[in-house]
């Protein structure tokens, strides 16, 4: 839990790691779409994932949780996921479903998040189901990158698994946020 002083900090190691992840996005896109170097794109995606885990660990372990970090970390995740799904669309047309559901979820979450902040004054961290949905998304993305010749049935099945994870997480977030708004009244 962040204390008031740490909650308002901007320059922290976790925030720098989140910013680094954002800077890796054009590199991954260039490797995937520009050079068609799928193994290297997958490696840089793994590096991005490792910095995501590191920033969360460091933030909690060393009491560097900040309000900016609570916003910047999921933005880095969503930008990475959206960019990678966009890249995958060059080879897998069914990824449209996952990309569309993800964009709809994040739009709804942004609007609801602003309402929650306005009503409660609090900035809340990601919930377990959001992290699980992110793991599922990254697994779907990574599998499509490294398994160049993935059979369509496997591809479609993984995409629908990702869609289900995103929709379940959205439903749980909506319930959580509605509860927070009700309590704040």
VODO-366104 format. One line per 3 residues: number of its first residue (from 1); for each residue x, y, z of N, C-alpha, C, O, CB. Coordinates in steps of 0.001 Angstrom, whole numbers. Atoms other than C-alpha are relative to their C-alpha. Glycine has a CB too. Layout:
<atoms>
NUM = X/Y/Z/X/Y/Z/X/Y/Z/X/Y/Z/X/Y/Z ~ ...;
</atoms>
This chain:
<atoms>
1 = 849/-1177/0/0/0/0/894/1238/0/1850/1324/770/-966/-1/1225 ~ -815/-1209/87/1393/3386/-942/-406/991/1067/-1590/1160/1359/-120/637/-1384 ~ 362/-1080/-902/1629/6120/1615/-235/1245/-836/29/1244/-2038/1103/239/1079;
4 = 357/-1195/753/538/9633/654/1182/573/-771/1018/989/-1917/-556/1050/932 ~ -1169/-541/682/4077/10778/-200/366/-792/-1238/637/-218/-2292/1172/37/937 ~ -346/844/1141/4795/7829/-2454/-1076/5/-1072/-762/-93/-2258/248/-1414/460;
7 = 1100/46/959/1355/7901/-4090/108/1116/-1026/-355/963/-2156/-1334/89/723 ~ -87/-1148/899/2153/11284/-5638/1328/77/-753/1534/985/-1559/-206/1267/780 ~ -1300/-18/679/5675/10437/-6811/-170/-323/-1474/-1028/-1115/-1863/974/-998/655;
10 = 46/227/1439/6291/10513/-10529/1198/-822/-445/1036/-1813/-1158/-43/1332/-758 ~ -1211/697/435/9892/9386/-11003/308/-1101/999/860/-859/2072/1208/982/-136 ~ -301/1186/-794/10128/5873/-9594/516/-1062/-960/290/-974/-2167/-1262/-506/801;
13 = -486/1096/851/11805/2734/-10886/-1162/-693/-713/-1068/-930/-1917/793/-1025/840 ~ 1112/641/712/8440/1067/-11617/-573/868/-1133/-914/354/-2198/-1106/-335/985 ~ 525/-875/1048/7240/4118/-13566/958/83/-1184/523/153/-2333/-263/1398/559;
16 = -982/3/1089/10481/4191/-15560/-82/-1301/-796/54/-1291/-2020/1426/192/557 ~ 156/1277/705/10020/496/-16369/-1261/-6/-870/-1246/-545/-1976/-52/-1160/1008 ~ 1222/-94/805/6460/1175/-17555/239/877/-1225/-217/548/-2320/-1166/565/843;
19 = -330/-869/1136/7735/4025/-19739/886/-741/-1003/708/-601/-2213/707/1289/488 ~ -857/811/868/10423/1691/-21112/-834/-975/-828/-571/-1171/-2014/1040/-768/836 ~ 873/925/735/7698/-829/-22040/-721/716/-1135/-898/156/-2217/-1025/-644/948;
22 = 660/-775/1061/5905/1894/-23988/974/262/-1142/598/198/-2312/-548/1340/555 ~ -1018/-241/1034/9149/2692/-25821/340/-1261/-795/805/-1167/-1930/1266/553/637 ~ -264/1253/717/9526/-998/-26749/-1057/-293/-1066/-801/-1079/-1978/66/-1158/986;
25 = 1090/306/927/6211/-990/-28647/403/239/-1460/231/-665/-2277/-1226/842/343 ~ -383/-175/1407/7526/602/-31879/1092/-973/-448/1148/-1355/-1617/469/1421/-228 ~ -1053/968/337/10526/-1730/-31741/-635/-1351/-357/-268/-1971/-1355/1005/-163/1188;
28 = 660/1285/253/8287/-4810/-31535/-769/66/-1316/-704/-863/-2121/-954/-372/1170 ~ 777/-150/1242/6017/-3504/-34310/939/-19/-1207/653/-674/-2209/-830/1321/20 ~ -962/-25/1106/9025/-2787/-36526/581/-1391/-253/699/-1814/-1403/1133/998/297;
31 = -544/1353/167/10510/-6240/-35878/-1031/-928/-631/-689/-1745/-1486/459/-566/1353 ~ 1047/895/495/7179/-7943/-36592/-434/363/-1420/-440/-486/-2312/-1207/37/935 ~ 554/-404/1299/5831/-5910/-39512/1068/463/-989/980/175/-2182/-1010/1107/198;
34 = -1021/-552/887/8915/-4189/-40897/1035/-1018/-441/1376/-1089/-1622/688/1137/672 ~ -1045/977/312/11492/-6966/-40718/-516/-1424/-90/196/-2309/-564/1080/66/1032 ~ 575/1357/-69/9179/-9982/-40294/933/-934/775/1071/-2112/446/-256/-562/-1430;
37 = -874/790/-861/11617/-11157/-37628/-819/-413/1222/-704/174/2298/1295/807/416 ~ 938/421/-1040/9033/-13016/-35565/692/-510/1262/239/-193/2362/-907/-1071/-540 ~ -668/443/-1236/11467/-14744/-33177/548/1169/829/433/1175/2054/1138/-956/-342;
40 = -536/-1139/-741/13147/-11450/-32286/-1142/859/573/-1032/1373/1686/913/854/-916 ~ 1165/-722/-516/9759/-9717/-31951/-524/-694/1253/-892/-34/2225/-1115/92/-1077 ~ 452/762/-1169/8750/-12501/-29550/943/218/1184/489/341/2322/-91/-1505/-337;
43 = -979/-224/-1074/11969/-12011/-27552/-179/1377/634/-123/1512/1856/1430/-143/-542 ~ 191/-1350/-538/11386/-8268/-27205/-1325/69/762/-1425/775/1765/31/1060/-1141 ~ 1261/68/-731/7785/-8994/-26179/206/-656/1371/-379/-222/2364/-1052/-778/-815;
46 = -317/646/-1284/9125/-11323/-23478/739/981/909/456/1051/2104/855/-1282/-221 ~ -700/-1033/-782/11505/-8556/-22344/-1002/1002/567/-908/1391/1731/1055/733/-875 ~ 1043/-910/-457/8517/-6236/-22134/-794/-622/1147/-1085/47/2139/-938/368/-1161;
49 = 729/700/-1061/6652/-8816/-20060/810/-114/1281/269/3/2381/-400/-1381/-469 ~ -858/101/-1181/9632/-9263/-17747/80/1342/739/100/1374/1969/1410/-469/-404 ~ -28/-1308/-658/9785/-5513/-17099/-1343/294/667/-1393/994/1678/347/1111/-1016;
52 = 1323/-158/-615/6032/-5593/-16379/-30/-699/1360/-491/-128/2349/-1111/-571/-928 ~ -53/738/-1266/6543/-8251/-13714/929/713/982/608/850/2162/476/-1461/-233 ~ -970/-679/-870/9589/-6409/-12357/-573/1284/574/-378/1571/1755/1284/307/-769;
55 = 491/-1270/-538/7815/-3075/-12064/-1056/-228/1078/-1104/511/2061/-577/867/-1124 ~ 983/317/-1042/4936/-4627/-10118/652/-478/1288/267/-72/2384/-963/-1055/-498 ~ -708/517/-1176/7297/-6496/-7803/709/1127/742/590/1245/1961/1013/-1081/-412;
58 = -752/-1091/-617/9491/-3457/-7179/-947/991/671/-681/1455/1780/867/719/-1049 ~ 946/-973/-566/6501/-1173/-6610/-541/-473/1345/-620/299/2301/-1164/247/-973 ~ 559/507/-1260/5030/-3432/-3941/1084/-255/1041/929/124/2202/-783/-1284/-251;
61 = -1048/411/-935/8234/-4725/-2362/712/1180/637/1054/1152/1819/1006/-871/-704 ~ -762/-1145/-485/9929/-1357/-2042/-885/1236/210/-394/2364/256/1121/324/-977 ~ 968/-1060/-314/6776/708/-1395/111/1181/-963/166/2338/-547/201/486/1434;
64 = -72/-1028/1038/6990/2601/-4688/-1292/73/-812/-1289/560/-1943/1181/-271/-928 ~ 1282/-87/683/3320/2281/-5612/-382/1475/-81/-360/2184/925/-1104/-840/739 ~ 396/-1400/176/2196/5609/-7055/-1285/59/-822/-1634/-884/-1533/1135/823/-690;
67 = 1211/-180/806/-986/6967/-8569/338/-15/-1483/-402/-590/-2281/-709/1315/368 ~ -414/29/1400/880/7550/-11831/259/-1434/-448/-136/-1824/-1546/1257/862/-213 ~ -289/1391/340/2084/3947/-11780/-1260/-827/-174/-1313/-1717/-1024/868/-622/1062;
70 = 1269/720/110/-1464/2694/-11257/-680/267/-1340/-1486/-535/-1812/-934/394/1146 ~ 563/-347/1306/-2373/4441/-14504/958/-394/-1121/535/-954/-2132/-312/1506/-72 ~ -989/234/1052/867/4105/-16499/197/-1479/-304/320/-1852/-1471/1322/613/393;
73 = -207/1433/206/1303/346/-15990/-1083/-613/-887/-745/-1276/-1867/36/-719/1341 ~ 998/585/896/-2073/-658/-17471/-22/646/-1385/-375/-10/-2366/-1364/113/624 ~ -73/-630/1324/-1647/1903/-20270/1082/-683/-831/880/-966/-2012/287/1526/124;
76 = -1082/700/711/1663/259/-21193/-474/-1374/-461/-192/-1788/-1586/1253/-141/904 ~ 532/1317/372/-64/-3138/-21154/-945/99/-1184/-799/-629/-2167/-721/-640/1185 ~ 1034/-83/1038/-3010/-2055/-23281/571/477/-1318/169/-10/-2374/-1121/931/439;
79 = -638/-437/1240/-862/-191/-25800/785/-1140/-646/745/-1326/-1862/927/1192/269 ~ -753/1141/529/1387/-3229/-26148/-939/-1038/-593/-720/-1519/-1705/862/-638/1100 ~ 952/999/480/-1549/-5611/-26482/-676/453/-1290/-798/-327/-2235/-1054/-285/1070;
82 = 679/-522/1189/-3339/-3389/-29003/939/18/-1200/559/-385/-2299/-541/1411/267 ~ -974/-38/1101/-211/-2869/-31092/296/-1405/-515/368/-1625/-1724/1307/679/457 ~ -318/1370/426/572/-6586/-31121/-1184/-654/-702/-998/-1374/-1683/423/-848/1204;
85 = 1170/550/698/-2984/-7551/-32036/-120/615/-1384/-491/-64/-2342/-1294/250/811 ~ -21/-642/1321/-2767/-5000/-34849/1017/-655/-919/744/-869/-2100/310/1490/135 ~ -1022/706/787/437/-6678/-36020/-507/-1370/-453/-341/-1758/-1609/1297/-162/822;
88 = 494/1346/323/-1183/-10113/-35865/-1080/29/-1075/-1259/-948/-1803/-546/-675/1254 ~ 1036/-110/1038/-4014/-8865/-38081/571/-128/-1403/-155/-455/-2341/-731/1324/128 ~ -611/143/1320/-1539/-8881/-40955/44/-1462/-443/219/-1752/-1627/1412/586/6;
91 = -41/1435/322/-1613/-12699/-40762/-1238/-767/435/-1544/-1811/-141/1201/-621/635 ~ 1126/741/-582/-4691/-13717/-38747/-1230/897/67/-1325/1759/941/359/-533/1414 ~ 1171/-867/62/-8030/-12152/-39659/-926/-138/1203/-1639/811/1528/-768/-288/-1248;
94 = 921/192/-1132/-9891/-13615/-36661/409/805/1234/-369/922/2182/-75/-1475/362 ~ -462/-803/-1131/-7820/-11458/-34301/-844/1283/123/-831/1929/1171/1506/353/-166 ~ 888/-1161/-69/-10277/-8647/-35163/-943/-95/1184/-1197/896/1868/-798/136/-1287;
97 = 938/174/-1109/-12679/-10117/-32629/646/386/1327/64/1122/2124/-500/-1450/58 ~ -692/-271/-1258/-10152/-9957/-29823/378/1475/108/220/2084/1167/1252/-877/120 ~ -363/-1416/-6/-8920/-6501/-30790/-1233/872/251/-1168/1822/1031/669/389/-1334;
100 = 1226/-773/-183/-12488/-5165/-31003/-521/-67/1417/-909/952/1988/-1059/-481/-944 ~ 471/160/-1381/-13494/-6593/-27629/943/713/965/488/1338/1923/-114/-1499/369 ~ -971/-669/-872/-10283/-5298/-26030/-187/1520/-46/-198/2174/997/1443/-373/-413;
103 = 190/-1449/122/-10806/-1770/-27391/-1306/423/673/-1339/1440/1367/0/425/-1490 ~ 1284/-318/-641/-14464/-1789/-26272/127/-65/1519/-375/810/2225/-1104/-968/-482 ~ -181/142/-1457/-13482/-3036/-22790/792/1172/559/407/1755/1572/716/-1327/337;
106 = -860/-1064/-522/-10741/-458/-22353/-675/1361/-91/-448/2220/762/1323/28/-756 ~ 751/-1245/90/-12992/2355/-23552/-999/89/1154/-1107/1120/1818/-729/102/-1359 ~ 958/36/-1117/-15673/1317/-21055/719/173/1327/237/891/2203/-792/-1323/-2;
109 = -764/-92/-1248/-13043/935/-18322/522/1424/228/553/1896/1364/1174/-995/-19 ~ -498/-1374/-145/-11617/4411/-19016/-1119/921/479/-921/1731/1385/584/517/-1340 ~ 1132/-834/-402/-15033/6036/-18742/-397/-309/1443/-588/600/2251/-1202/-219/-949;
112 = 403/386/-1348/-15953/4060/-15639/1084/377/1016/769/801/2128/-290/-1514/62 ~ -1095/-379/-889/-12516/4666/-14105/-36/1478/348/195/1857/1496/1330/-343/-633 ~ 104/-1438/-268/-12946/8418/-14479/-1170/287/940/-1060/1141/1820/-169/788/-1318;
115 = 1133/-170/-913/-16361/8173/-12803/362/-412/1427/-3/261/2390/-1199/-815/-489 ~ -402/476/-1327/-14884/6181/-9931/945/1004/654/794/1317/1835/677/-1391/-98 ~ -937/-984/-554/-12040/8672/-9473/-761/1252/433/-506/1811/1500/1100/365/-1040;
118 = 781/-1206/-319/-14500/11550/-9548/-852/-193/1253/-955/716/2076/-901/378/-1183 ~ 887/259/-1148/-16843/9931/-6998/761/-321/1276/368/99/2364/-938/-1142/-319 ~ -686/488/-1197/-14292/8366/-4665/1288/755/305/1753/767/1445/306/-1463/-152;
121 = -1293/-658/-176/-11135/10409/-5208/1159/-985/9/2310/-585/186/3/795/1281 ~ -1039/1027/-46/-9229/7110/-5342/377/-526/-1369/-438/-565/-2291/-447/-1138/859 ~ -498/671/1202/-7095/5509/-8023/289/-1433/420/1093/-1665/1323/1295/718/-606;
124 = -86/1395/-429/-7360/1728/-7813/894/-806/-925/934/-581/-2135/-1387/-627/58 ~ -877/890/752/-4875/-909/-8895/-816/-1048/-732/-2001/-1242/-457/1019/-672/929 ~ 648/1072/749/-5688/-3697/-11310/-378/-1143/944/316/-1419/1922/925/-511/-1129;
127 = 471/1140/-782/-7641/-6628/-9898/587/-1286/-581/1127/-1298/-1688/-1558/-61/16 ~ -569/1296/415/-6602/-10275/-10132/-548/-431/-1355/199/-973/-2170/-301/-1086/1054 ~ 591/465/1261/-9015/-10947/-13009/519/811/-1183/608/292/-2296/-1533/87/61;
130 = -608/-801/1059/-7548/-8077/-15022/1389/-508/-348/1784/-554/-1513/69/1464/414 ~ -1340/556/225/-4087/-9522/-14551/-80/-1361/-694/735/-1674/-1563/759/-132/1337 ~ 191/1298/652/-5353/-12988/-15501/-366/189/-1467/163/-509/-2332/-1092/-816/722;
133 = 380/-265/1394/-6996/-11598/-18649/1219/468/-802/1388/80/-1957/-1132/1065/-67 ~ -1214/-455/679/-3715/-9839/-19517/926/-1169/-295/1512/-1235/-1376/731/1048/847 ~ -841/1191/229/-1810/-13118/-19097/-545/-840/-1145/216/-1323/-1983/90/-856/1278;
136 = 618/765/1093/-4286/-14896/-21369/263/707/-1332/629/66/-2317/-1538/-170/237 ~ -251/-752/1236/-3961/-12111/-23965/1441/-160/-467/1698/-417/-1643/-317/1482/205 ~ -1406/147/387/-182/-12265/-23892/311/-1416/-473/1119/-1598/-1385/909/364/1170;
139 = -208/1385/454/-287/-16061/-24219/-538/-184/-1415/101/-829/-2246/-685/-1000/963 ~ 583/79/1349/-2575/-15761/-27254/921/694/-999/1229/146/-2058/-1422/643/-32 ~ -871/-774/892/-351/-13091/-28802/1320/-738/-230/1744/-920/-1371/269/1408/587;
142 = -1299/670/110/2904/-14916/-28068/-116/-1275/-838/733/-1543/-1689/556/-332/1401 ~ 184/1238/763/1559/-18208/-29426/-136/288/-1486/433/-423/-2313/-1232/-760/499 ~ 166/-341/1416/507/-16540/-32668/1301/510/-622/1531/325/-1817/-1093/1050/-160;
145 = -1277/-490/537/3922/-14910/-33033/952/-1167/-278/1539/-1255/-1357/655/1000/986 ~ -1014/1049/135/6033/-18009/-32474/-472/-1200/-819/351/-1923/-1381/425/-469/1364 ~ 527/1135/764/3731/-20563/-34132/-513/544/-1321/-1716/717/-1517/-1139/-762/787;
148 = 309/-668/1259/3841/-19086/-37609/-1099/-719/-781/-1972/-74/-1362/1250/102/-850 ~ 963/777/773/1821/-21906/-39177/-1129/-567/850/-1622/-1658/561/703/-1121/-706 ~ 1041/502/-891/-763/-22276/-36415/-1251/-352/-817/-1701/455/-1631/-337/1051/1100;
151 = 1228/359/714/-3802/-24172/-37738/-1140/953/374/-1226/1424/1508/-399/-1462/313 ~ 1090/-969/-209/-6885/-21982/-38111/-863/-367/1213/-1255/519/1973/-881/82/-1258 ~ 833/407/-1133/-8879/-24026/-35575/657/387/1326/-18/881/2229/-258/-1518/-42;
154 = -722/-381/-1208/-6198/-23477/-32920/-13/1512/161/-235/2021/1260/1446/-524/-39 ~ -19/-1456/-36/-5957/-19793/-33807/-1348/549/461/-1413/1389/1358/360/563/-1377 ~ 1342/-461/-353/-9707/-19261/-33609/-318/-341/1460/-879/480/2184/-1052/-629/-940;
157 = 260/413/-1387/-9930/-21211/-30343/730/904/989/158/1309/2000/425/-1462/214 ~ -761/-886/-888/-7187/-19109/-28753/-584/1409/18/-659/2045/1069/1468/51/-432 ~ 602/-1331/63/-8785/-15886/-29971/-1255/44/864/-1460/1003/1608/-335/383/-1462;
160 = 1229/8/-799/-12114/-16882/-28399/282/-168/1487/-468/341/2320/-921/-1111/-471 ~ -421/74/-1400/-10344/-17828/-25173/363/1403/504/-12/1794/1610/1208/-973/163 ~ -348/-1376/-351/-8903/-14311/-25141/-1226/883/127/-1319/1682/1059/938/581/-1032;
163 = 1242/-774/-55/-12316/-12788/-25885/-740/-295/1306/-1207/623/1980/-904/-321/-1221 ~ 697/389/-1233/-13858/-14748/-22996/688/607/1224/18/1133/2113/-56/-1541/130 ~ -739/-547/-1148/-11108/-13663/-20574/-229/1502/130/-423/2009/1235/1508/-292/-139;
166 = 200/-1453/-22/-11516/-10002/-21540/-1421/338/447/-1615/1244/1257/279/608/-1392 ~ 1392/-282/-357/-15323/-10104/-21259/-292/-322/1468/-1002/427/2139/-941/-796/-901 ~ 193/345/-1417/-15269/-11871/-17881/634/1074/885/31/1515/1864/614/-1399/319;
169 = -660/-1045/-778/-12773/-9341/-16564/-807/1293/-46/-968/1953/980/1425/243/-522 ~ 818/-1205/108/-14901/-6476/-17879/-1202/-80/934/-1489/868/1664/-464/208/-1449 ~ 1165/166/-872/-17968/-7851/-16096/354/162/1472/-370/821/2218/-628/-1363/-224;
172 = -418/-101/-1401/-16089/-8185/-12804/428/1425/359/144/1898/1460/1147/-975/282 ~ -380/-1396/-251/-14601/-4683/-13112/-1236/896/103/-1294/1778/960/932/513/-1117 ~ 1225/-802/-57/-18037/-3205/-13813/-663/-175/1366/-1074/805/1988/-981/-404/-1141;
175 = 605/234/-1316/-19408/-4850/-10669/797/679/1114/217/1315/1995/-102/-1503/275 ~ -852/-643/-1012/-16420/-3663/-8580/-182/1517/-3/-347/2138/1048/1480/-350/-246 ~ 82/-1457/95/-16652/-107/-9870/-1377/527/371/-1481/1587/990/355/449/-1399;
178 = 1346/-408/-414/-20427/118/-9446/-117/-31/1523/-738/846/2122/-1072/-916/-640 ~ -1/88/-1463/-19945/-1011/-5843/761/1186/606/303/1777/1584/632/-1339/464 ~ -772/-1135/-524/-17279/1654/-5276/-800/1301/-118/-806/2121/800/1347/133/-754;
181 = 806/-1213/199/-19555/4344/-6725/-1154/38/1003/-1449/1095/1561/-547/64/-1453 ~ 1122/62/-954/-22486/3181/-4534/462/315/1417/-211/1050/2139/-662/-1389/-35 ~ -535/-221/-1347/-20356/3172/-1370/356/1475/188/212/2012/1287/1245/-893/250;
184 = -435/-1393/-95/-19102/6697/-2151/-1167/983/87/-968/2140/455/863/347/-1189 ~ 1156/-927/-16/-22618/8171/-2377/-380/393/1393/-1323/1161/1583/-1202/-623/-684;
</atoms>
